[in-house]
Amino acid sequence: MISIILGTRAQLVKMAPVIKEIESRNILFRLIFTGQHKESIDDLISDFKIVSSFNSVATRGEATGVSGLIVWFVLCFWQLVRHRKKFFGSSKKHIVVVHGDTLSALIGAVVGKINGYKVAHVESGLRSFNIFHPFPEEITRLLVFRCADIAYCPGPWACNNIKKYNLEVVDTGANTIVDALYLALHAEQKTITPAVQSIPFAIASIHRFENIFFRKRFMLILDLIERAAEHSPIIFVLHPATKSRLNKFGLLKKLQANERISLVSRMGYVAFCQLLDQAEFVITDGGSNQEELYYLGKPTLLMRKLTERIEGKGSTMMIGNYDLKSLQIFLKNLDSLRGKRQVISNNSPSSLIVSDLQNRDS
């Protein structure tokens, strides 16, 4: 039996092509949802036309603060351990599939290990080699590596990073985001937000813990975004946690007053990717965005000091470093940062992963 444990939007996006492939082959599996993110999850399910039912662990709302996240973590872990048969069934031959660097991945990996199941880690082997950047994701990955038995690594670089761990390494060639992006760009056209009133425009998406939970850092990033808006009008995508911190710090009205910045709620994946495809450039702190924008050939200013991903390095992506000089260099060199759009359906990593899982589960 195969069980896939997911909890965040990014995980569902990247695992959706895997789920779709499993469904198309009529393989028996379970989908377990931790509820780390809840808002617009239904939109993603609809975007990817996933038909399998989700077995939900937590019933509380999406956690937007540290205390809420701690409560959610303990609750999910306890339920998965205490009600093992409810979520995983009685089969002893079991593969628990987790994804990426989230707390949901850590919960799934630890619970799988405790229950004596095989643990498969998708998007394994990515490293920044600095436990503070990104935080806490780099630490989470290291912990998941130690719990996993099978590592699905997106390319030789990731495979090499995981050699010292006692894992069976499978090179998937690329990340499953390639398949997700292909599905999104070839889906039925979605209605793009009315905020797009002028072209060219840019997009900002900031949501990471280390960027929004500390007022000084957050204000610095917002100042850089406002400066970038002087170059091109910006659509600022509001994640729930980001909106919560803007309100807490009293910064929302300042952004609303800027005529060069349009605030929009987080949207479905198909609509978001189609919006990215129209943008002149993007300012983001998301690793998944870094990958997507590389394949779209879009200039990307990554609002971090380090990244655990190689997509876009030396081509479409610049590290932001939270400073004005980096922003100025980025805006000056937009033409040279534009790349070739390379979203294709060949050599699907999702298909490779499912074939490998199917062989192990037979």
C-alpha positions in Angstrom: 0.0 0.0 0.0 1.1 3.5 -0.8 0.2 6.5 1.4 1.0 10.1 0.3 1.1 12.6 3.2 0.6 16.3 2.2 -0.1 19.5 4.1 0.8 22.6 2.1 -0.2 24.2 -1.2 3.3 23.8 -2.6 3.4 20.1 -1.7 0.0 19.5 -3.4 1.1 21.4 -6.5 4.3 19.3 -6.9 2.7 16.0 -6.0 -0.4 16.6 -8.1 1.2 15.2 -11.3 2.3 12.1 -9.2 -1.3 11.7 -7.9 -2.7 12.1 -11.4 -0.3 9.4 -12.7 -1.3 7.0 -9.9 -5.0 7.6 -10.6 -4.5 7.0 -14.3 -2.9 3.6 -13.6 -5.6 2.6 -11.1 -3.1 2.0 -8.3 -4.5 1.6 -4.8 -3.3 4.3 -2.6 -4.2 6.7 0.3 -4.1 10.5 0.4 -3.5 11.9 3.9 -3.9 15.7 4.4 -2.5 17.3 7.5 -4.2 20.7 7.0 -1.0 22.8 7.4 -2.5 24.9 4.7 -6.3 25.0 4.1 -7.2 28.1 2.2 -7.6 27.5 -1.5 -6.6 23.8 -1.3 -10.0 23.0 -2.9 -9.0 25.3 -5.8 -5.8 23.3 -6.4 -7.7 20.0 -6.3 -10.0 21.5 -8.9 -7.2 22.9 -11.0 -5.5 19.5 -11.3 -8.8 17.6 -11.5 -7.8 15.2 -8.7 -10.6 12.7 -8.0 -9.2 10.8 -5.0 -10.5 11.6 -1.5 -8.4 13.2 1.1 -8.3 11.7 4.6 -7.8 14.8 6.7 -6.0 14.7 10.0 -6.5 18.1 11.5 -9.7 20.1 11.5 -8.5 23.5 12.7 -8.0 26.5 10.5 -4.7 27.3 8.8 -2.0 28.3 11.3 -0.6 31.7 10.6 1.5 32.1 13.7 4.2 30.2 15.6 1.9 29.1 18.5 -0.8 27.9 16.2 1.8 26.0 14.2 3.1 24.2 17.3 -0.4 23.2 18.3 -1.1 21.9 14.8 2.1 20.0 14.7 1.5 18.2 18.0 -2.2 17.5 17.1 -1.3 16.0 13.7 1.5 13.8 15.0 -0.6 12.5 17.9 -3.5 11.6 15.6 -1.4 9.8 13.0 0.3 7.7 15.7 -2.7 7.0 17.8 -5.1 6.2 14.9 -2.6 4.4 12.7 -5.0 1.9 11.3 -7.6 4.6 10.5 -5.1 6.5 8.3 -2.8 3.7 7.0 -4.9 0.6 7.2 -3.6 -2.8 8.5 -1.1 -3.7 5.8 2.4 -4.1 7.1 3.9 -3.7 3.7 3.6 0.1 3.4 5.3 2.9 1.6 4.8 6.4 3.1 5.5 9.1 0.5 6.5 12.6 1.8 7.5 15.7 -0.1 10.0 18.5 0.3 11.0 20.4 3.4 7.8 21.2 5.2 6.7 20.3 8.8 4.1 18.0 7.1 7.0 16.1 5.5 8.7 15.8 8.8 5.6 14.5 10.5 5.0 12.0 7.8 8.6 10.7 7.8 8.8 10.3 11.5 5.4 8.6 11.8 6.3 6.3 8.9 9.5 5.4 10.7 7.8 4.8 14.0 5.2 2.5 12.3 7.9 0.5 10.6 7.0 1.5 7.1 9.3 2.4 4.2 9.6 6.2 3.8 10.0 7.7 0.3 11.1 11.3 0.1 10.2 13.2 -3.1 12.4 16.3 -3.9 15.2 14.8 -1.9 18.8 15.9 -1.7 18.3 19.7 -2.1 20.7 21.6 0.2 21.7 25.2 1.0 24.3 23.9 3.4 23.4 26.6 5.9 20.9 25.7 8.7 19.7 29.3 9.0 19.0 29.9 5.3 16.3 28.9 4.6 15.0 28.4 8.1 13.6 26.0 9.3 13.5 24.2 5.9 17.2 23.2 5.8 16.9 21.6 9.2 13.7 19.9 8.3 15.3 18.3 5.2 18.2 17.0 7.2 15.8 15.3 9.7 13.7 13.8 6.8 16.9 12.4 5.2 17.6 10.5 8.4 14.1 9.0 8.5 13.7 8.1 4.8 14.6 4.9 3.0 14.1 6.0 -0.6 15.2 9.4 -2.0 13.7 10.6 -5.2 16.3 13.3 -6.2 15.8 15.8 -9.0 19.1 15.5 -10.8 22.8 14.5 -10.2 23.5 17.4 -7.9 20.8 16.4 -5.5 21.8 12.8 -5.7 25.4 13.6 -4.8 24.2 15.7 -1.8 22.6 12.6 -0.2 25.4 10.0 -0.7 26.4 10.0 3.0 22.9 9.0 4.1 21.8 5.4 4.2 19.2 5.8 1.5 18.4 4.2 -1.9 18.7 7.0 -4.3 16.6 7.4 -7.5 17.5 10.1 -9.9 14.2 11.6 -11.3 16.1 13.9 -13.7 14.1 17.0 -12.7 11.6 18.1 -10.1 7.9 17.3 -10.5 7.2 21.0 -10.7 8.0 20.6 -14.4 5.0 18.4 -14.8 2.8 20.6 -12.7 3.8 23.7 -14.7 3.1 21.9 -18.0 -0.4 21.0 -16.8 -1.1 24.5 -15.6 0.0 26.2 -18.8 -2.0 23.8 -20.9 -5.1 24.0 -18.8 -8.2 25.9 -19.8 -7.5 29.6 -19.5 -8.4 31.1 -16.1 -9.8 34.6 -15.5 -6.8 36.7 -14.7 -7.2 39.1 -11.8 -8.5 42.6 -12.6 -5.4 44.0 -10.9 -3.6 43.6 -14.3 -4.4 46.9 -15.8 -1.1 47.8 -17.4 1.7 45.9 -19.2 4.5 45.4 -18.4 3.8 44.5 -14.8 5.7 42.6 -12.1 4.7 40.2 -9.3 5.8 40.0 -5.7 5.1 37.0 -3.5 6.6 37.0 0.0 5.5 34.5 2.7 8.5 32.7 4.3 8.8 32.7 8.1 12.2 34.4 8.3 10.9 37.2 6.1 7.5 38.1 7.5 7.7 37.3 11.2 10.4 39.9 12.0 9.2 43.5 11.6 12.6 45.0 10.7 13.2 42.3 8.0 9.7 42.6 6.7 9.8 46.4 6.4 13.1 46.2 4.5 11.6 43.8 2.0 8.5 45.9 1.6 10.6 49.0 1.0 12.5 47.2 -1.8 9.2 46.1 -3.4 8.0 49.7 -3.3 11.2 50.8 -5.0 10.8 48.1 -7.6 7.2 49.3 -8.2 8.8 52.6 -9.5 10.1 50.5 -12.4 7.0 48.5 -13.1 3.5 48.3 -11.5 3.5 45.3 -9.0 0.9 42.8 -8.2 1.5 41.7 -4.6 0.0 38.3 -3.9 -1.2 38.1 -0.3 -0.6 34.7 1.4 -2.8 34.3 4.6 0.3 34.5 6.9 1.6 37.5 5.0 -1.7 39.4 5.3 -1.9 38.5 9.0 1.6 40.0 9.6 0.9 43.1 7.6 -2.1 43.8 9.8 -0.2 43.0 13.0 2.6 45.4 12.1 0.3 48.1 10.8 1.8 47.9 7.3 -1.2 47.0 5.2 -2.5 50.5 4.7 0.8 51.7 3.5 0.8 49.2 0.7 -2.8 49.9 -0.1 -2.0 53.6 -0.5 0.7 52.9 -3.1 -0.9 53.3 -6.5 1.8 51.3 -8.1 1.0 48.2 -6.1 -2.1 46.1 -6.4 -2.9 43.7 -3.6 -4.6 40.4 -4.5 -5.5 37.3 -2.6 -3.6 34.1 -3.2 -5.1 32.3 -6.2 -5.3 28.9 -7.7 -2.2 27.4 -9.3 -3.4 27.5 -12.9 -4.4 31.2 -12.6 -1.1 32.0 -10.8 1.1 30.3 -13.3 -0.7 32.0 -16.2 -0.1 35.3 -14.4 3.6 34.5 -13.9 3.8 33.8 -17.6 2.7 37.4 -18.4 5.0 39.1 -15.8 8.1 41.2 -16.7 9.9 40.0 -13.6 9.1 38.5 -10.2 10.3 39.2 -6.6 9.7 36.2 -4.5 11.1 34.2 -1.5 9.6 30.8 -2.7 11.8 28.0 -3.8 9.0 26.5 -6.0 8.7 29.9 -7.7 12.4 30.0 -8.4 12.0 26.7 -10.3 8.8 27.7 -12.1 10.2 31.0 -13.2 13.4 29.3 -14.5 11.3 27.1 -16.8 9.3 30.2 -17.8 12.4 32.2 -18.5 11.4 35.0 -16.2 13.9 37.3 -14.4 13.6 36.4 -10.7 14.9 38.3 -7.6 14.9 35.7 -4.8 14.5 37.5 -1.5 16.9 35.3 0.5 20.6 35.0 1.2 20.9 31.4 0.0 18.9 28.9 -1.9 18.8 25.1 -1.9 17.9 24.9 -5.6 20.1 25.2 -8.6 17.4 26.2 -11.2 18.0 29.7 -12.4 21.4 30.1 -10.8 23.6 32.0 -13.2 20.8 32.6 -15.6 17.3 33.9 -14.7 17.7 34.2 -10.9 19.5 36.7 -8.7 19.8 36.4 -4.9 18.2 39.5 -3.3 20.3 39.7 -0.1 17.8 42.1 1.3 19.7 45.1 0.0 19.0 48.0 -2.4 22.2 47.4 -4.4 21.1 43.9 -5.4 17.7 45.3 -6.5 19.3 48.0 -8.6 21.6 45.5 -10.3 18.6 43.2 -10.9 16.5 45.9 -12.5 19.4 47.1 -14.6 20.0 43.6 -16.0 16.5 42.4 -16.7 17.2 41.8 -20.4 20.2 39.6 -19.7 18.2 37.6 -17.1 15.4 36.7 -19.4 15.6 33.1 -20.5 14.0 30.7 -23.0 10.6 29.2 -22.1 11.2 25.5 -21.6 8.1 23.8 -20.4 7.8 20.4 -22.1 6.1 17.1 -21.4 9.0 14.7 -22.2 10.8 12.7 -19.6 8.2 13.1 -16.8 9.7 12.8 -13.3 6.3 12.1 -12.0 5.9 9.1 -14.3 9.3 7.8 -13.2 8.4 8.1 -9.5 5.1 6.3 -9.9 6.7 3.4 -11.9 9.3 3.0 -9.2 6.7 3.0 -6.4 4.5 0.6 -8.4 7.4 -1.9 -8.7 8.1 -1.7 -4.9 4.5 -2.1 -4.0 3.8 -5.1 -6.2 
